Amino acid sequence: PADRYKILPQDMPAQDPVKRRSNVNEVATGYTETHARLEAMRCLQCKTAPCIKGCPVQIRIKDFIAAIADGDSKKALAIIKENSLLPAVCGRVCPQEVQCQQTCTVGLKFKDPTKAVSIGRLERFVADLDQNQDSVPSVAPDTGMKVAIIGSGPGGIVAATDTRRAGHDVTIFEAFHKTGGVMVYGIPEFRLPKAIVQKEIGILTKMGVKIVCNFIVGRIRTIEQLMKEDGFDAVYIGVGAGLPRFMGIESESLVGVYSANEYLTRANLMKA
């Protein structure tokens, strides 16, 4: 462990500030293999793996990091995808600093969470290497059960993945004309490129998940109709928290004053 403590944290490469001020491309450009392997070597491979306790989906973090250190990125990605279909997304926007990295032994040693092993950056590294590949999770034999997923945001995608893996017939119903939920309408391009979100969602269709856009459940069909008339055995509701919370201050209802939700939706989905 003493030798590993001496390895410096690897900074995330980024666009030059002069160049990025004139574009909306992603600011962070991602680790190189050298960056990734050095950062992975900082991991102590703790027996108790406290980082896993901080991960909401319980990814085998120390195992995928060990695979990166060994130069086996395919194995690392396979380990991540046991629990998460969205490594390229989560590696970018998941708040690791208050989850898995907060409990990292290295960060605790230095009493500085910014010096913890950069788990999110390593997750992004292996996911980005797979962007041009067609790795698709295996699907169990057909169970004959039908599941409706309402909403194609992160919750809906995870639910669809897990139920499809189990062999169920899955259909996602999305109210908007584009899939992705908050990942598409609520996060700007320079933070999370839309193409990456669509690539991750594309894996669902390759798994056999059906996606229906412009479908407002409750208006076009009710949940009761989906179950009693359309033959769905279960319905997962993942519509998100899309309504804004206003502060009740003077003039907030004037024309031209937008909530953050509406502003981001207009900018990201409607280009308005």
C-alpha positions as CSV (number, residue, x, y, z in Angstrom):
1,P,0.0,0.0,0.0
2,A,2.8,2.5,0.8
3,D,4.0,2.3,-2.9
4,R,0.5,2.8,-4.2
5,Y,0.0,5.9,-2.0
6,K,3.0,7.5,-3.8
7,I,1.3,7.3,-7.2
8,L,-0.2,10.7,-8.0
9,P,-3.9,11.1,-8.9
10,Q,-4.3,11.4,-12.6
11,D,-5.8,14.6,-13.8
12,M,-8.6,14.4,-16.3
13,P,-7.5,15.7,-19.8
14,A,-9.7,18.5,-21.1
15,Q,-10.2,20.8,-24.0
16,D,-8.0,23.9,-24.1
17,P,-10.1,26.8,-22.5
18,V,-9.4,29.0,-25.6
19,K,-10.9,26.3,-27.9
20,R,-13.8,25.3,-25.8
21,R,-15.1,28.8,-25.3
22,S,-16.2,28.6,-29.0
23,N,-17.9,25.2,-29.0
24,V,-20.4,23.2,-26.9
25,N,-18.4,19.9,-27.2
26,E,-17.6,17.8,-24.1
27,V,-15.1,19.6,-21.9
28,A,-13.4,16.5,-20.4
29,T,-11.8,14.4,-23.1
30,G,-11.2,11.2,-21.1
31,Y,-8.2,9.2,-19.8
32,T,-5.7,7.6,-22.1
33,E,-4.7,4.0,-21.4
34,T,-1.6,5.3,-19.6
35,H,-3.7,7.5,-17.4
36,A,-6.2,4.8,-16.7
37,R,-3.6,2.1,-15.8
38,L,-1.7,4.5,-13.5
39,E,-5.0,5.5,-11.8
40,A,-6.0,1.9,-11.4
41,M,-2.7,1.1,-9.8
42,R,-3.6,3.5,-7.0
43,C,-6.4,1.1,-5.9
44,L,-5.4,-0.8,-2.7
45,Q,-7.7,-3.8,-3.5
46,C,-9.1,-3.6,0.0
47,K,-10.6,-6.9,1.2
48,T,-13.7,-5.1,2.6
49,A,-14.1,-3.0,-0.6
50,P,-15.8,0.0,1.1
51,C,-16.3,1.6,-2.3
52,I,-18.8,-1.0,-3.2
53,K,-21.0,-0.1,-0.2
54,G,-21.0,3.5,-1.6
55,C,-22.2,2.3,-5.0
56,P,-26.0,2.4,-5.5
57,V,-25.9,-0.6,-7.9
58,Q,-23.1,-2.5,-6.1
59,I,-20.7,-2.8,-9.0
60,R,-17.6,-5.0,-8.2
61,I,-15.4,-1.9,-8.3
62,K,-12.1,-3.3,-7.1
63,D,-12.4,-6.2,-9.6
64,F,-13.0,-3.9,-12.6
65,I,-10.2,-1.6,-11.5
66,A,-7.9,-4.6,-11.2
67,A,-8.7,-5.6,-14.7
68,I,-7.8,-2.1,-16.0
69,A,-4.5,-2.2,-14.1
70,D,-3.8,-5.6,-15.9
71,G,-4.7,-4.0,-19.3
72,D,-7.9,-6.1,-19.7
73,S,-10.5,-3.4,-20.5
74,K,-13.0,-5.9,-22.0
75,K,-13.1,-7.8,-18.7
76,A,-13.4,-4.5,-16.8
77,L,-16.4,-3.5,-18.9
78,A,-18.0,-7.0,-18.5
79,I,-17.8,-6.7,-14.7
80,I,-19.4,-3.2,-14.8
81,K,-22.2,-4.4,-17.1
82,E,-23.2,-7.1,-14.6
83,N,-24.9,-4.3,-12.7
84,S,-25.1,-1.3,-15.0
85,L,-26.0,-0.8,-18.6
86,L,-25.0,2.8,-18.5
87,P,-21.2,3.0,-17.8
88,A,-20.5,5.7,-20.3
89,V,-23.3,7.9,-18.8
90,C,-22.6,7.1,-15.1
91,G,-18.9,7.5,-15.6
92,R,-19.6,11.1,-16.6
93,V,-22.5,12.3,-14.4
94,C,-22.8,10.0,-11.4
95,P,-21.8,11.9,-8.3
96,Q,-19.0,9.5,-7.3
97,E,-17.5,12.0,-4.9
98,V,-20.4,11.5,-2.5
99,Q,-20.9,7.8,-3.2
100,C,-18.2,5.2,-4.1
101,Q,-15.2,7.6,-3.9
102,Q,-16.4,9.1,-0.6
103,T,-15.7,5.7,1.1
104,C,-12.5,5.0,-0.8
105,T,-9.6,4.1,1.6
106,V,-7.1,6.1,-0.4
107,G,-9.2,9.3,-0.1
108,L,-9.7,8.6,3.6
109,K,-5.9,8.1,4.1
110,F,-5.3,11.6,2.7
111,K,-8.4,13.0,4.3
112,D,-9.3,14.4,0.9
113,P,-12.1,12.8,-1.3
114,T,-10.5,14.4,-4.4
115,K,-7.5,12.2,-3.8
116,A,-9.6,9.0,-3.8
117,V,-9.2,6.6,-6.7
118,S,-11.1,8.2,-9.7
119,I,-13.6,5.4,-10.1
120,G,-15.9,7.3,-12.3
121,R,-13.2,8.3,-14.7
122,L,-12.0,4.7,-14.9
123,E,-15.6,3.6,-15.6
124,R,-15.9,6.1,-18.4
125,F,-12.5,5.0,-19.9
126,V,-13.6,1.4,-20.4
127,A,-17.1,2.4,-21.6
128,D,-15.7,4.8,-24.2
129,L,-13.4,2.1,-25.6
130,D,-16.6,0.1,-26.3
131,Q,-18.5,2.8,-28.1
132,N,-17.7,1.3,-31.5
133,Q,-18.4,-2.3,-30.4
134,D,-21.6,-4.2,-30.2
135,S,-21.4,-5.9,-26.8
136,V,-24.9,-6.8,-25.7
137,P,-26.0,-8.4,-22.4
138,S,-27.3,-11.9,-22.6
139,V,-31.0,-12.5,-22.3
140,A,-32.6,-15.5,-20.5
141,P,-35.2,-17.7,-22.3
142,D,-38.6,-16.2,-22.9
143,T,-40.9,-16.3,-19.8
144,G,-44.1,-15.3,-21.6
145,M,-44.5,-12.3,-19.3
146,K,-45.0,-8.8,-20.6
147,V,-43.7,-5.7,-18.8
148,A,-44.5,-2.1,-19.6
149,I,-41.9,0.6,-18.6
150,I,-43.3,4.1,-18.4
151,G,-40.5,6.6,-19.0
152,S,-37.1,6.1,-20.8
153,G,-34.9,8.0,-18.3
154,P,-32.2,6.3,-16.2
155,G,-34.7,4.5,-13.9
156,G,-36.7,3.2,-16.9
157,I,-33.6,2.1,-18.7
158,V,-32.3,0.1,-15.7
159,A,-35.7,-1.5,-15.1
160,A,-36.0,-2.4,-18.8
161,T,-32.5,-3.9,-18.8
162,D,-33.0,-6.1,-15.8
163,T,-36.5,-7.3,-16.8
164,R,-35.4,-8.1,-20.3
165,R,-32.3,-9.9,-19.0
166,A,-34.7,-12.1,-17.0
167,G,-36.4,-13.1,-20.3
168,H,-39.5,-10.9,-20.1
169,D,-41.1,-9.1,-23.1
170,V,-40.4,-5.4,-22.4
171,T,-41.9,-2.3,-23.9
172,I,-40.9,1.3,-23.0
173,F,-43.4,4.1,-23.4
174,E,-41.9,7.6,-23.6
175,A,-43.9,10.8,-23.6
176,F,-41.3,12.8,-25.5
177,H,-40.2,12.3,-29.1
178,K,-36.7,11.3,-28.0
179,T,-35.6,8.7,-25.5
180,G,-33.3,9.3,-22.5
181,G,-35.3,11.4,-20.1
182,V,-33.3,13.8,-18.0
183,M,-30.1,12.6,-19.6
184,V,-31.2,14.1,-22.8
185,Y,-33.3,17.2,-21.8
186,G,-31.7,18.0,-18.5
187,I,-27.9,17.7,-19.0
188,P,-26.1,20.0,-21.5
189,E,-24.1,18.6,-24.4
190,F,-20.7,19.7,-23.0
191,R,-21.4,17.6,-19.9
192,L,-23.0,14.5,-21.5
193,P,-23.1,14.1,-25.3
194,K,-26.5,13.0,-26.6
195,A,-24.8,10.5,-29.0
196,I,-23.5,8.6,-26.0
197,V,-27.0,8.4,-24.4
198,Q,-28.5,7.1,-27.7
199,K,-25.7,4.5,-28.0
200,E,-26.5,3.1,-24.6
201,I,-30.2,3.1,-25.4
202,G,-29.5,1.4,-28.7
203,I,-28.2,-1.6,-26.7
204,L,-31.8,-2.0,-25.3
205,T,-33.2,-2.4,-28.8
206,K,-30.5,-5.0,-29.7
207,M,-31.7,-6.9,-26.6
208,G,-35.2,-6.9,-28.0
209,V,-36.8,-4.1,-26.0
210,K,-39.5,-2.3,-27.9
211,I,-39.6,1.5,-27.5
212,V,-42.7,3.7,-28.2
213,C,-42.2,7.5,-28.2
214,N,-44.8,10.2,-28.2
215,F,-46.9,8.0,-25.9
216,I,-48.5,9.7,-22.9
217,V,-49.7,7.0,-20.5
218,G,-52.8,8.3,-18.8
219,R,-54.0,10.1,-22.0
220,I,-53.4,7.6,-24.8
221,R,-53.8,4.5,-22.6
222,T,-54.3,4.2,-18.9
223,I,-52.3,1.8,-16.7
224,E,-55.4,-0.2,-16.2
225,Q,-55.9,-0.5,-20.0
226,L,-52.2,-1.6,-20.4
227,M,-52.7,-4.4,-18.0
228,K,-56.3,-5.5,-18.6
229,E,-56.6,-4.9,-22.4
230,D,-53.0,-4.9,-23.7
231,G,-51.9,-7.9,-21.7
232,F,-49.1,-6.5,-19.7
233,D,-48.4,-8.4,-16.5
234,A,-46.5,-5.6,-14.7
235,V,-45.9,-1.9,-15.1
236,Y,-42.9,0.1,-13.9
237,I,-43.5,3.8,-13.5
238,G,-40.4,5.9,-14.0
239,V,-41.7,9.3,-15.0
240,G,-39.1,11.3,-13.1
241,A,-39.5,14.6,-11.2
242,G,-40.1,16.8,-14.2
243,L,-42.2,19.5,-12.6
244,P,-40.3,22.6,-11.4
245,R,-40.5,24.0,-7.9
246,F,-40.9,27.8,-8.0
247,M,-39.6,30.0,-5.2
248,G,-42.6,32.3,-5.0
249,I,-40.7,35.5,-5.8
250,E,-42.0,38.6,-7.5
251,S,-42.3,38.5,-11.3
252,E,-41.4,34.8,-11.7
253,S,-44.6,34.2,-13.7
254,L,-43.8,36.9,-16.3
255,V,-43.5,36.1,-20.0
256,G,-39.9,35.2,-20.8
257,V,-39.1,33.9,-17.3
258,Y,-38.5,30.1,-17.5
259,S,-37.9,27.4,-14.9
260,A,-34.6,25.5,-15.2
261,N,-36.6,22.5,-16.4
262,E,-38.3,24.3,-19.2
263,Y,-35.2,26.2,-20.2
264,L,-33.1,23.0,-20.5
265,T,-35.9,21.1,-22.3
266,R,-36.3,23.9,-24.8
267,A,-32.5,24.1,-25.4
268,N,-31.8,20.4,-25.5
269,L,-34.9,18.9,-27.2
270,M,-36.5,21.8,-29.1
271,K,-33.4,23.8,-30.0
272,A,-35.5,26.9,-29.0
